[in-house]
Amino acid sequence: MRSRQDWLLAGRVGPAHGLDGTFRVSTAIPPLLVLGGTVLVGDEERVIDRRAGHDGRVLVRLEGCEDRNGAEALHGAELRVPRSVAPALGEDEWWVDDLEGCTVRDGDVAVGVVGRVLALPSCEVLEVARTDGKELLVPLISDAVRTVDVTGRVIDVDLAFLGEV
């Protein structure tokens, strides 16, 4: 089996939809969930044998999940896809998995670590656990984020723009 770093989070198993094992995908990343694609659910690889709905409400059924009980048993599980099949990203685009865990700095000043990325209506936001124990929300906009180095696992932010200095 591939290592955990070889997989990207594509969503979570949401509520069952109908009786045939189909379920809604919560926090779905639609381009990663394709008919015939492989997903990792827990430690088990499965194939998507039904993809329905639309990008705002993705519906999926997995091979071997043949009824509502099967879908309900998976509720809450992460759906991960092989990084190797993910579409190419544009400039200034990153996978959530690559941002979570990054160190956040303002120049030479340590700020904290990205705990998770939140999708808000206006933009995506980094939830940063600060070194002082508090949380800081950093919008992923150019005024707030100077640079993102996913290879070096460092994000440089402007605390003055964020009203923190």
Secondary structure as a PSIPRED ss2 file (coil, helix, strand):
# PSIPRED VFORMAT (PSIPRED V4.0)

   1 M C   1.000  0.000  0.000
   2 R C   1.000  0.000  0.000
   3 S C   1.000  0.000  0.000
   4 R H   0.000  1.000  0.000
   5 Q H   0.000  1.000  0.000
   6 D H   0.000  1.000  0.000
   7 W E   0.000  0.000  1.000
   8 L E   0.000  0.000  1.000
   9 L E   0.000  0.000  1.000
  10 A E   0.000  0.000  1.000
  11 G E   0.000  0.000  1.000
  12 R E   0.000  0.000  1.000
  13 V E   0.000  0.000  1.000
  14 G E   0.000  0.000  1.000
  15 P E   0.000  0.000  1.000
  16 A E   0.000  0.000  1.000
  17 H C   1.000  0.000  0.000
  18 G C   1.000  0.000  0.000
  19 L C   1.000  0.000  0.000
  20 D C   1.000  0.000  0.000
  21 G C   1.000  0.000  0.000
  22 T C   1.000  0.000  0.000
  23 F E   0.000  0.000  1.000
  24 R E   0.000  0.000  1.000
  25 V E   0.000  0.000  1.000
  26 S E   0.000  0.000  1.000
  27 T C   1.000  0.000  0.000
  28 A C   1.000  0.000  0.000
  29 I C   1.000  0.000  0.000
  30 P H   0.000  1.000  0.000
  31 P H   0.000  1.000  0.000
  32 L H   0.000  1.000  0.000
  33 L C   1.000  0.000  0.000
  34 V C   1.000  0.000  0.000
  35 L C   1.000  0.000  0.000
  36 G C   1.000  0.000  0.000
  37 G C   1.000  0.000  0.000
  38 T E   0.000  0.000  1.000
  39 V E   0.000  0.000  1.000
  40 L E   0.000  0.000  1.000
  41 V E   0.000  0.000  1.000
  42 G C   1.000  0.000  0.000
  43 D C   1.000  0.000  0.000
  44 E E   0.000  0.000  1.000
  45 E E   0.000  0.000  1.000
  46 R E   0.000  0.000  1.000
  47 V E   0.000  0.000  1.000
  48 I E   0.000  0.000  1.000
  49 D E   0.000  0.000  1.000
  50 R E   0.000  0.000  1.000
  51 R E   0.000  0.000  1.000
  52 A E   0.000  0.000  1.000
  53 G E   0.000  0.000  1.000
  54 H E   0.000  0.000  1.000
  55 D C   1.000  0.000  0.000
  56 G C   1.000  0.000  0.000
  57 R E   0.000  0.000  1.000
  58 V E   0.000  0.000  1.000
  59 L E   0.000  0.000  1.000
  60 V E   0.000  0.000  1.000
  61 R E   0.000  0.000  1.000
  62 L E   0.000  0.000  1.000
  63 E C   1.000  0.000  0.000
  64 G C   1.000  0.000  0.000
  65 C C   1.000  0.000  0.000
  66 E C   1.000  0.000  0.000
  67 D C   1.000  0.000  0.000
  68 R H   0.000  1.000  0.000
  69 N H   0.000  1.000  0.000
  70 G H   0.000  1.000  0.000
  71 A H   0.000  1.000  0.000
  72 E H   0.000  1.000  0.000
  73 A H   0.000  1.000  0.000
  74 L H   0.000  1.000  0.000
  75 H C   1.000  0.000  0.000
  76 G C   1.000  0.000  0.000
  77 A C   1.000  0.000  0.000
  78 E E   0.000  0.000  1.000
  79 L E   0.000  0.000  1.000
  80 R E   0.000  0.000  1.000
  81 V E   0.000  0.000  1.000
  82 P E   0.000  0.000  1.000
  83 R H   0.000  1.000  0.000
  84 S H   0.000  1.000  0.000
  85 V H   0.000  1.000  0.000
  86 A C   1.000  0.000  0.000
  87 P C   1.000  0.000  0.000
  88 A C   1.000  0.000  0.000
  89 L C   1.000  0.000  0.000
  90 G C   1.000  0.000  0.000
  91 E C   1.000  0.000  0.000
  92 D C   1.000  0.000  0.000
  93 E C   1.000  0.000  0.000
  94 W C   1.000  0.000  0.000
  95 W C   1.000  0.000  0.000
  96 V H   0.000  1.000  0.000
  97 D H   0.000  1.000  0.000
  98 D H   0.000  1.000  0.000
  99 L H   0.000  1.000  0.000
 100 E C   1.000  0.000  0.000
 101 G C   1.000  0.000  0.000
 102 C C   1.000  0.000  0.000
 103 T E   0.000  0.000  1.000
 104 V E   0.000  0.000  1.000
 105 R E   0.000  0.000  1.000
 106 D E   0.000  0.000  1.000
 107 G C   1.000  0.000  0.000
 108 D C   1.000  0.000  0.000
 109 V E   0.000  0.000  1.000
 110 A E   0.000  0.000  1.000
 111 V E   0.000  0.000  1.000
 112 G E   0.000  0.000  1.000
 113 V E   0.000  0.000  1.000
 114 V E   0.000  0.000  1.000
 115 G E   0.000  0.000  1.000
 116 R E   0.000  0.000  1.000
 117 V E   0.000  0.000  1.000
 118 L E   0.000  0.000  1.000
 119 A E   0.000  0.000  1.000
 120 L C   1.000  0.000  0.000
 121 P C   1.000  0.000  0.000
 122 S C   1.000  0.000  0.000
 123 C C   1.000  0.000  0.000
 124 E E   0.000  0.000  1.000
 125 V E   0.000  0.000  1.000
 126 L E   0.000  0.000  1.000
 127 E E   0.000  0.000  1.000
 128 V E   0.000  0.000  1.000
 129 A E   0.000  0.000  1.000
 130 R E   0.000  0.000  1.000
 131 T C   1.000  0.000  0.000
 132 D C   1.000  0.000  0.000
 133 G C   1.000  0.000  0.000
 134 K C   1.000  0.000  0.000
 135 E E   0.000  0.000  1.000
 136 L E   0.000  0.000  1.000
 137 L E   0.000  0.000  1.000
 138 V E   0.000  0.000  1.000
 139 P E   0.000  0.000  1.000
 140 L C   1.000  0.000  0.000
 141 I C   1.000  0.000  0.000
 142 S C   1.000  0.000  0.000
 143 D C   1.000  0.000  0.000
 144 A C   1.000  0.000  0.000
 145 V E   0.000  0.000  1.000
 146 R E   0.000  0.000  1.000
 147 T E   0.000  0.000  1.000
 148 V E   0.000  0.000  1.000
 149 D E   0.000  0.000  1.000
 150 V C   1.000  0.000  0.000
 151 T C   1.000  0.000  0.000
 152 G C   1.000  0.000  0.000
 153 R C   1.000  0.000  0.000
 154 V E   0.000  0.000  1.000
 155 I E   0.000  0.000  1.000
 156 D E   0.000  0.000  1.000
 157 V E   0.000  0.000  1.000
 158 D C   1.000  0.000  0.000
 159 L C   1.000  0.000  0.000
 160 A C   1.000  0.000  0.000
 161 F C   1.000  0.000  0.000
 162 L C   1.000  0.000  0.000
 163 G C   1.000  0.000  0.000
 164 E C   1.000  0.000  0.000
 165 V C   1.000  0.000  0.000
